[in-house]
């Protein structure tokens, strides 16, 4: 295996490309604009892989990320996060050179933008279709109408449509419930498009969660999809029955620093600052922080049975191992962990090592 000395995020490039191809082809089959969310990988080099599949419009989660990808020649960017008014100077700078799409959910934000923008931007109204994180409630027609009216009266703002993220699919208990949440979201957006069809020549409906975009084939009246996690997938998606572990494209390689056969546990150099503290509770009411795989020349197979990351502190990872498996583990070995949430793990690790032994950097 590679000369791994510390926690290292391995990337299976070929599987990553296969995941991109899958979602790109799905968008094409359903006549959807594919505007992938780049918050998962946060890498200019990985971003270039998408161009090979015809992608020329992207989604990001912050102004800083938009600046990074704009500097890498992406010219049509949606910032899928409510406008932070304190970043107006950076927003103005970005809007000079790219097509910039922003999210609003209040009249006050539109008024501020109207008074402080130097360049034209496109606005989507963020709609809450059940996630209850941000956005205007999909049935709050009065507020939506006021926001649209305020946008229409502005000189440097163009109303583009309605955008939502059905993040509650991540809390679903079955693929059927993911589908139900997805169809509910589409129904709400379709209703808004019908009610406000005179507000714009073309109202765009944009959705974006990986679970539904992976599993579902119903996208009636939807114009674009913005999934992000699909590029790597992770254990969370596996537990949701969205994917199997074979398509998970990242794995944290961790040095073994201690073996405790008496309690069937090993300690690895790989803790919360590498994996995050995201957890999954499985069907046995067992909470864990990642699944364990063996690494062979950098590659990994299916997760080991009855092996999982039991606990994390800052640098330590405590892995529960079966009695048979632990007999073959020694300090200095490398063990692999499939992350619960690949987006957070990638964000913490800041770079990848491909199975071809190439370093891929991320935004800093």
C-alpha positions, 0 to 999 in steps of 0.5 A, spaced: 500 500 500 501 507 499 506 510 504 500 512 509 503 515 515 497 519 518 489 519 516 488 519 509 482 520 505 482 515 499 479 516 493 476 511 488 477 515 481 473 510 477 467 509 482 467 517 482 466 518 475 461 512 475 457 516 480 457 522 476 456 518 469 450 515 473 447 522 475 448 525 469 445 520 464 439 520 469 438 528 468 439 527 461 433 521 461 428 526 464 430 532 460 433 536 467 438 541 467 444 538 471 447 543 476 451 538 481 452 541 488 460 542 489 460 542 496 461 535 497 468 534 493 470 542 494 475 540 489 477 544 482 480 538 479 474 533 481 470 539 478 473 538 471 471 531 471 464 534 471 465 537 464 466 531 461 459 529 462 457 536 459 456 540 466 457 547 465 452 550 471 454 548 478 451 549 485 455 551 491 454 552 499 457 559 500 460 565 497 467 563 498 466 557 495 463 561 489 469 565 489 474 559 488 470 555 483 469 562 479 477 562 479 477 556 476 472 558 470 465 556 472 461 562 470 454 560 472 453 558 479 448 558 484 449 559 491 444 554 495 444 558 501 440 564 504 444 571 502 448 573 507 448 581 507 454 582 510 458 579 504 455 584 499 462 586 497 464 579 495 457 578 491 458 584 487 465 582 485 462 575 483 456 578 479 461 582 475 464 576 471 459 570 472 452 569 472 450 569 479 444 566 482 442 567 489 437 565 494 432 569 498 426 568 503 424 575 505 422 582 503 428 585 507 433 581 503 430 583 496 430 590 499 437 590 501 440 587 495 436 592 490 439 598 494 446 595 494 447 591 488 452 593 483 451 588 478 445 584 475 443 577 479 438 572 479 434 570 485 430 564 487 425 564 492 427 558 497 421 554 499 421 550 505 417 543 503 418 540 509 425 540 511 424 546 516 431 548 516 430 555 511 425 557 506 418 560 505 413 555 507 410 553 501 403 555 503 405 562 505 402 565 498 402 572 501 409 572 503 411 569 496 407 574 492 410 580 496 417 577 495 416 576 487 413 583 487 419 586 490 423 583 485 419 585 480 420 592 482 428 592 482 432 594 477 438 589 478 434 583 480 431 577 476 426 572 478 428 566 476 424 561 480 423 556 486 428 552 489 427 547 495 432 542 498 428 536 501 433 534 506 428 531 510 429 525 506 435 523 510 431 522 516 426 517 512 425 510 514 424 507 507 425 508 500 418 509 500 418 514 504 423 518 501 419 517 494 413 520 498 417 526 501 420 527 493 413 527 490 410 532 496 416 537 494 414 536 487 407 537 488 408 544 492 413 547 487 408 545 481 402 549 485 407 555 486 409 555 479 401 554 477 399 560 482 405 565 480 406 563 472 405 570 470 411 572 475 416 570 470 417 568 462 420 562 465 419 559 472 425 554 474 423 549 479 430 546 482 430 541 487 437 537 490 437 532 495 441 525 493 436 520 496 431 522 491 435 524 485 438 517 486 432 513 487 426 516 484 424 517 476 418 522 477 420 529 476 414 532 472 415 539 471 422 540 475 427 543 471 433 542 474 437 537 480 442 539 484 445 533 488 452 533 491 453 527 495 452 522 490 459 524 487 462 519 493 456 517 497 457 514 504 454 510 509 448 514 511 446 513 504 447 506 504 443 506 511 437 509 507 438 504 502 439 509 497 446 505 495 450 499 496 457 500 499 460 498 493 459 505 490 462 509 496 468 512 493 471 515 499 475 511 505 479 514 510 485 510 511 487 510 519 494 507 522 492 502 527 496 504 534 493 499 539 490 493 539 486 490 545 484 483 544 481 482 551 475 487 549 475 486 541 477 493 540 483 497 536 485 504 536 486 508 530 489 514 529 483 517 526 478 521 530 472 526 530 477 531 527 477 527 521 471 523 520 466 528 524 461 526 529 456 524 525 453 517 527 448 512 524 443 508 529 442 501 525 437 496 526 440 493 532 439 500 536 447 500 535 450 507 534 456 507 530 461 513 526 463 509 520 464 502 517 470 498 517 474 495 511 480 492 509 485 495 505 489 491 499 493 496 495 489 502 497 483 498 495 477 496 499 472 491 499 465 490 503 465 492 510 467 487 515 462 483 518 460 486 526 466 491 525 464 498 526 467 505 529 464 505 536 467 511 539 471 517 537 475 523 540 479 528 537 484 524 534 482 517 537 478 512 533 475 506 537 473 500 532 469 494 535 472 488 531 470 481 531 474 475 535 476 472 528 478 479 525 482 482 531 487 476 531 490 479 524 491 486 526 497 489 529 499 496 531 502 499 524 497 496 520 492 500 516 485 500 516 479 503 512 473 507 515 467 508 510 465 515 513 458 516 515 457 523 511 462 524 506 461 531 505 463 533 512 469 528 512 472 531 505 471 538 508 475 536 514 481 532 510 482 537 505 485 533 500 484 526 497 489 520 495 487 517 489 488 509 488 493 511 482 497 515 488 495 522 486 494 527 490 488 531 489 487 538 493 481 542 495 479 549 496 482 552 503 
